[in-house]
Amino acid sequence: MKSQPKAILALEDGTVFEGKSFGFPGEKTGELVFNTSMTGYQEILTDPSYKGQIVIMTYPLIGNYGINKEDIESQTPKVEGFIIKENSSLFSNWRGECSLSEYLISHRVMGVEGMDTRALTKHIREKGAMKAILSTEDFNRDRLVEKAKASPGLIGRDLVQEVTCERPYEWKEGVLPEFTPFLPSTSPFQRQLRVVVMDFGVKYNILRSLKQFGCEVVVVPASAKTELILSYQPDGILLSNGPGDPEGVPYAIETIKELIDQKPIFGICLGHQLLGLALGGKTFKLKFGHRGANQPVKDLHTGRVMITSQNHGFCVDLESLDQEEVELTQINLNDQTLEGMRHKKLPVFSVQYHPEASPGPHDTQYLFGEFVKMMEEYSRSK
């Protein structure tokens, strides 16, 4: 058996871990975060919201079902590095096309196994997410710690420009067949509605879900101006997920301000945060974020608790919103942070979690139907 190269993880606080490389060799910096999902590593790797981050998987065995083309959330992996306890040397799944190791190497992504991911996760939970560096080239621990400290981090940084599309395009693909039991087979509404998606790093399953709910979907770059967006004569606008600090994307906030009273709007994850800023609120960085497929969210109207898929390190400050105009609709039961809001006068709402459920539970998929209903009612009123 071929020996694996040594790999070092150094954190900005001086903590150092050692493991073995099973991905592409090299050296990468990023914010170190953890995800608690037991499956869905392929969706996590390709989620654009992870741009600028090194991801730890808390579940100990990863790679056992391989990689397939259908489950990717963007064309290429977006993580800066991937840390797991144990990489499965064999994969077994009828949809599997290659191993996790082969996939990482082909896309030049660093992967490291053999680290104490439990100790590493507990460290992040106690100290908070922090800047880090992965290396298979430099084993000088003091030098690596200094490199981690000198790396840019996420605060104030515009990572959206690194993951958004270059030009507008129409999305044609529907939801994969295995998801259809959870979704309507046809739109319950009389005509096809057009949604313009502002791409801050959109996941494919958001686009698939809109298509499944009967929408025509046009995706535009994050920097698209109001005039371009409205030129498509949309029935509604979706603000997508994406990476990094929402305050690092001021051009998008200004555009959203101009759109708020013109069309129905649905915000997801970063889109929710940008909407919060456009509505006059503030955002703050969470200690270690919410990343996993088991986050409990309570609907403040019905009392219903939903299990949600989440991936974010920033949050809208619920105290900063004008509650004469904005209604708080959902909260996270783990830490009471804001998970959903709705404008009291305009057809505008958003959620912090991922209703497209990839990977994770399907509890909140209905929100796409709520958005379609909102667009239909708005179009009838005009």
MARFIKE-620163 format. One line per 5 residues: for each residue x, y, z of C-alpha. Coordinates in Angstrom, 1 decimal. Example, Ala and Ser with C-alpha at 12.3 -4.5 7.8 and 13.67 -1.06 7.14 Angstrom:
! MARFIKE-620163
12.3/-4.5/7.8 ~ 13.7/-1.1/7.1
//
This chain:
! MARFIKE-620163
0.0/0.0/0.0 ~ 1.3/3.4/-1.0 ~ 2.3/5.6/2.0 ~ 0.4/8.9/2.4 ~ 2.2/12.2/2.6
2.3/14.0/5.9 ~ 0.0/17.0/6.3 ~ 0.0/19.7/9.0 ~ -2.9/21.9/10.1 ~ -1.9/25.0/12.0
-4.4/27.4/13.6 ~ -3.8/31.1/14.2 ~ -4.0/30.5/18.0 ~ -0.9/28.3/17.8 ~ -2.7/24.9/17.9
-1.2/22.3/15.5 ~ -2.6/19.0/14.3 ~ -1.0/16.3/12.1 ~ -2.6/14.0/9.6 ~ -2.1/12.3/6.2
-2.9/13.7/2.8 ~ -5.4/11.8/0.6 ~ -6.2/14.7/-1.7 ~ -4.1/17.1/-3.8 ~ -0.8/18.2/-2.2
0.0/21.8/-1.5 ~ -0.7/24.6/0.9 ~ -4.0/26.4/1.6 ~ -5.3/28.9/4.1 ~ -8.9/29.5/5.1
-11.3/29.9/8.0 ~ -11.6/26.5/9.9 ~ -15.2/25.4/10.4 ~ -17.0/22.1/11.1 ~ -20.1/20.4/9.7
-22.1/17.9/11.7 ~ -23.8/16.1/8.8 ~ -23.5/12.3/8.6 ~ -23.8/12.3/4.8 ~ -23.8/14.8/2.0
-20.0/15.3/1.8 ~ -20.3/15.8/-2.0 ~ -22.9/18.6/-1.7 ~ -20.8/20.2/1.1 ~ -17.6/20.1/-1.0
-19.4/21.8/-3.9 ~ -21.5/24.3/-2.0 ~ -20.2/27.8/-3.0 ~ -21.0/29.1/0.5 ~ -17.8/27.3/1.7
-15.5/29.4/-0.4 ~ -12.7/30.6/1.8 ~ -13.1/27.9/4.4 ~ -11.4/24.6/5.4 ~ -14.1/22.2/6.5
-13.9/19.5/9.2 ~ -16.5/16.7/9.0 ~ -17.5/15.6/12.5 ~ -18.8/12.2/11.3 ~ -15.8/9.9/11.4
-16.2/7.8/8.2 ~ -16.4/9.8/4.9 ~ -16.2/8.6/1.3 ~ -18.0/5.3/1.6 ~ -20.5/6.0/-1.2
-18.1/7.8/-3.6 ~ -18.9/10.7/-5.9 ~ -21.5/11.1/-8.7 ~ -22.3/13.8/-11.1 ~ -25.9/14.3/-10.0
-25.4/15.4/-6.5 ~ -23.0/18.3/-7.1 ~ -24.2/21.8/-6.0 ~ -21.8/23.6/-8.4 ~ -19.4/22.5/-11.1
-16.3/22.2/-8.9 ~ -15.5/21.9/-5.2 ~ -15.4/25.3/-3.5 ~ -13.8/24.4/-0.1 ~ -10.2/25.4/0.5
-9.5/22.1/2.3 ~ -11.3/19.1/3.6 ~ -10.5/17.4/6.9 ~ -11.9/14.0/8.0 ~ -11.2/11.3/10.6
-11.0/8.4/8.1 ~ -11.3/8.2/4.3 ~ -13.0/5.1/3.0 ~ -10.6/3.4/0.7 ~ -13.4/1.6/-1.1
-16.8/3.1/-2.1 ~ -20.0/1.2/-2.7 ~ -23.1/2.8/-4.4 ~ -24.8/2.2/-7.6 ~ -24.5/5.9/-8.5
-20.9/6.2/-7.5 ~ -18.5/7.1/-10.3 ~ -15.2/7.7/-8.6 ~ -13.7/7.8/-5.1 ~ -13.6/10.9/-2.9
-9.8/10.9/-3.1 ~ -9.8/10.7/-6.9 ~ -12.4/13.6/-7.0 ~ -10.3/15.8/-4.7 ~ -7.1/15.1/-6.6
-8.7/15.8/-10.0 ~ -10.0/19.2/-8.8 ~ -6.7/20.0/-7.0 ~ -8.4/20.2/-3.5 ~ -6.5/19.3/-0.4
-7.9/16.5/1.7 ~ -6.5/15.3/5.0 ~ -7.4/12.3/7.1 ~ -6.2/10.8/10.4 ~ -6.6/14.0/12.5
-8.5/13.9/15.8 ~ -11.6/15.6/14.4 ~ -13.4/15.3/17.7 ~ -10.7/17.2/19.5 ~ -10.4/19.7/16.7
-14.2/20.3/16.7 ~ -14.3/20.8/20.4 ~ -11.4/23.3/20.1 ~ -13.4/25.3/17.5 ~ -16.6/25.1/19.6
-14.7/26.5/22.6 ~ -12.5/29.1/20.9 ~ -14.6/29.9/17.8 ~ -13.9/29.5/14.1 ~ -10.5/30.8/13.2
-8.0/31.3/10.5 ~ -5.9/28.2/9.6 ~ -3.5/26.7/7.1 ~ -3.2/23.2/5.7 ~ 0.2/22.1/4.2
1.9/19.1/2.8 ~ 5.0/21.2/1.9 ~ 6.0/23.2/5.0 ~ 6.3/21.3/8.3 ~ 7.8/24.2/10.3
5.0/24.7/12.9 ~ 5.9/28.2/14.0 ~ 6.2/29.4/10.4 ~ 2.8/27.8/9.6 ~ 1.1/29.5/12.5
2.4/32.9/11.3 ~ 1.1/32.1/7.8 ~ -2.3/31.4/9.3 ~ -2.3/34.6/11.3 ~ -1.4/36.6/8.1
-4.1/35.0/6.0 ~ -7.0/37.3/5.0 ~ -9.9/35.7/6.9 ~ -13.6/36.5/6.1 ~ -14.4/39.8/7.7
-15.2/42.5/5.1 ~ -14.0/40.3/2.3 ~ -16.0/39.9/-1.0 ~ -15.9/36.2/-1.8 ~ -19.1/36.4/-3.8
-17.2/37.6/-6.9 ~ -15.2/34.4/-6.8 ~ -18.3/32.1/-7.1 ~ -20.9/34.1/-9.0 ~ -21.7/33.4/-12.7
-20.0/35.6/-15.3 ~ -23.1/36.3/-17.4 ~ -26.9/35.7/-17.2 ~ -28.3/32.2/-18.2 ~ -31.5/30.3/-18.1
-31.7/27.2/-15.9 ~ -33.4/24.2/-17.5 ~ -32.8/21.2/-15.2 ~ -35.5/20.0/-12.8 ~ -35.2/18.2/-9.5
-33.7/14.7/-9.7 ~ -36.1/11.8/-9.8 ~ -35.4/10.6/-6.2 ~ -36.6/13.9/-4.8 ~ -40.0/13.9/-6.6
-42.0/12.2/-3.8 ~ -41.4/15.3/-1.8 ~ -42.4/17.9/-4.4 ~ -45.4/18.6/-6.7 ~ -45.1/17.0/-10.1
-46.6/20.1/-11.7 ~ -47.2/23.6/-10.7 ~ -50.6/24.2/-9.0 ~ -50.8/27.6/-10.6 ~ -52.2/28.5/-14.0
-49.1/29.9/-15.8 ~ -45.4/29.6/-15.6 ~ -43.8/32.3/-13.4 ~ -40.4/33.8/-14.1 ~ -37.9/34.1/-11.3
-34.7/36.0/-11.6 ~ -32.0/34.5/-9.2 ~ -29.3/36.9/-8.0 ~ -26.3/34.5/-7.9 ~ -24.2/35.1/-4.8
-23.0/31.5/-5.0 ~ -26.3/29.7/-5.7 ~ -26.6/25.9/-5.1 ~ -28.0/23.9/-8.0 ~ -30.8/22.4/-5.9
-32.3/25.9/-5.3 ~ -32.6/26.3/-9.1 ~ -33.9/22.7/-9.4 ~ -36.5/23.4/-6.7 ~ -37.8/26.5/-8.4
-38.0/24.6/-11.7 ~ -39.9/21.8/-10.0 ~ -42.4/24.3/-8.6 ~ -43.2/25.4/-12.2 ~ -41.0/28.5/-12.5
-38.9/29.7/-15.4 ~ -35.5/30.5/-13.9 ~ -33.0/33.1/-15.1 ~ -29.8/33.5/-13.1 ~ -27.8/36.8/-13.2
-24.4/37.7/-11.7 ~ -24.3/39.2/-8.2 ~ -23.2/42.5/-9.7 ~ -26.3/42.8/-11.9 ~ -28.0/46.2/-11.7
-31.7/46.8/-11.1 ~ -32.3/47.7/-14.7 ~ -30.9/44.4/-16.0 ~ -32.9/42.4/-13.4 ~ -36.2/44.1/-14.2
-35.5/43.9/-18.0 ~ -36.4/40.1/-17.7 ~ -39.9/41.1/-16.4 ~ -39.7/38.7/-13.5 ~ -42.6/37.8/-11.4
-40.2/37.5/-8.4 ~ -36.6/37.7/-7.4 ~ -34.6/35.1/-5.4 ~ -31.6/36.2/-3.4 ~ -29.3/33.1/-3.2
-26.9/31.7/-0.7 ~ -23.2/32.5/-0.9 ~ -20.0/32.8/1.0 ~ -18.5/35.2/3.5 ~ -19.4/38.4/5.1
-22.6/40.1/3.8 ~ -21.2/43.5/4.6 ~ -18.4/42.7/2.0 ~ -21.0/42.9/-0.8 ~ -22.2/46.5/-0.6
-23.2/46.7/-4.3 ~ -25.7/43.8/-3.8 ~ -27.2/45.5/-0.8 ~ -27.8/48.7/-2.8 ~ -29.5/46.8/-5.6
-31.7/44.9/-3.2 ~ -32.8/48.2/-1.7 ~ -33.9/49.4/-5.1 ~ -35.8/46.1/-5.7 ~ -37.6/45.7/-2.4
-40.8/47.6/-3.3 ~ -40.9/46.5/-7.0 ~ -41.2/42.7/-7.0 ~ -41.8/39.8/-4.6 ~ -38.5/38.7/-3.0
-37.3/35.5/-1.4 ~ -33.9/35.4/0.4 ~ -32.0/32.3/1.3 ~ -28.9/32.2/3.7 ~ -26.6/35.0/2.5
-29.5/36.4/0.5 ~ -31.4/36.6/3.9 ~ -28.5/38.5/5.4 ~ -28.2/40.9/2.5 ~ -32.0/41.5/2.7
-31.6/42.2/6.4 ~ -28.9/44.8/5.7 ~ -31.0/46.3/2.9 ~ -33.9/46.7/5.3 ~ -31.7/48.7/7.7
-30.6/45.9/10.0 ~ -27.1/44.8/11.1 ~ -25.3/41.5/10.9 ~ -22.7/39.9/13.2 ~ -20.4/36.9/13.1
-21.4/33.8/15.0 ~ -18.8/32.2/17.3 ~ -18.6/29.0/15.2 ~ -21.6/29.2/12.9 ~ -24.4/26.7/12.0
-23.2/24.0/9.7 ~ -25.1/20.7/9.5 ~ -28.3/19.0/8.6 ~ -29.9/18.9/12.0 ~ -30.5/22.5/13.1
-33.9/22.9/14.9 ~ -35.9/26.0/13.9 ~ -39.2/27.1/15.4 ~ -42.0/28.8/13.5 ~ -43.2/31.6/15.8
-46.7/31.6/14.3 ~ -47.5/27.9/14.4 ~ -45.1/26.7/17.1 ~ -44.0/24.0/14.7 ~ -40.3/22.9/15.0
-38.5/22.0/11.7 ~ -35.2/20.3/11.3 ~ -33.1/22.3/8.8 ~ -29.9/22.2/6.8 ~ -27.7/25.1/7.4
-24.3/26.6/6.5 ~ -23.5/30.1/7.6 ~ -21.1/32.0/9.9 ~ -22.9/35.3/10.0 ~ -26.4/36.2/11.3
-28.9/39.1/11.1 ~ -29.2/40.9/14.5 ~ -32.9/40.6/15.2 ~ -32.7/43.6/17.6 ~ -31.5/45.8/14.8
-34.6/45.3/12.6 ~ -37.4/47.8/12.6 ~ -40.2/45.6/13.9 ~ -42.8/48.1/12.8 ~ -41.9/47.0/9.3
-40.3/43.6/9.7 ~ -41.9/40.6/11.3 ~ -39.6/38.0/12.9 ~ -41.0/34.6/11.8 ~ -38.6/31.9/12.9
-35.8/31.4/15.4 ~ -33.0/28.8/16.0 ~ -33.8/26.7/19.1 ~ -30.1/26.1/19.9 ~ -29.1/29.7/20.3
-32.3/31.8/19.7 ~ -30.8/33.6/16.6 ~ -32.9/34.8/13.8 ~ -33.9/32.2/11.2 ~ -36.7/33.9/9.3
-38.3/37.3/8.6 ~ -41.1/38.8/6.6 ~ -41.9/42.4/5.6 ~ -45.3/43.4/7.0 ~ -46.4/45.4/4.0
-44.5/44.1/1.0 ~ -44.2/40.6/-0.5 ~ -40.7/40.0/0.9 ~ -39.5/37.2/3.1 ~ -36.3/35.2/3.8
-34.9/32.4/5.8 ~ -31.4/31.7/7.1 ~ -31.4/28.0/6.4 ~ -31.5/26.0/3.2 ~ -35.0/24.9/2.2
-33.7/23.1/-0.9 ~ -32.6/20.3/1.4 ~ -29.4/19.3/-0.2 ~ -28.1/17.6/1.8 ~ -30.5/17.1/4.6
-34.2/17.1/5.7 ~ -37.2/18.2/3.5 ~ -39.1/19.9/6.3 ~ -39.0/23.4/4.7 ~ -39.2/22.6/1.0
-42.7/24.1/1.1 ~ -41.2/27.6/1.2 ~ -40.7/27.5/-2.6 ~ -44.4/26.9/-2.9 ~ -45.1/29.9/-0.6
-42.9/32.0/-2.8 ~ -44.8/30.9/-5.9 ~ -48.1/31.6/-4.2 ~ -46.8/35.1/-3.2 ~ -45.8/35.8/-6.8
-49.1/34.6/-8.2 ~ -51.1/36.8/-5.8 ~ -48.9/39.8/-6.5 ~ -49.3/39.4/-10.3 ~ -53.1/39.2/-9.9
-53.1/42.4/-7.9 ~ -51.3/44.3/-10.7
//
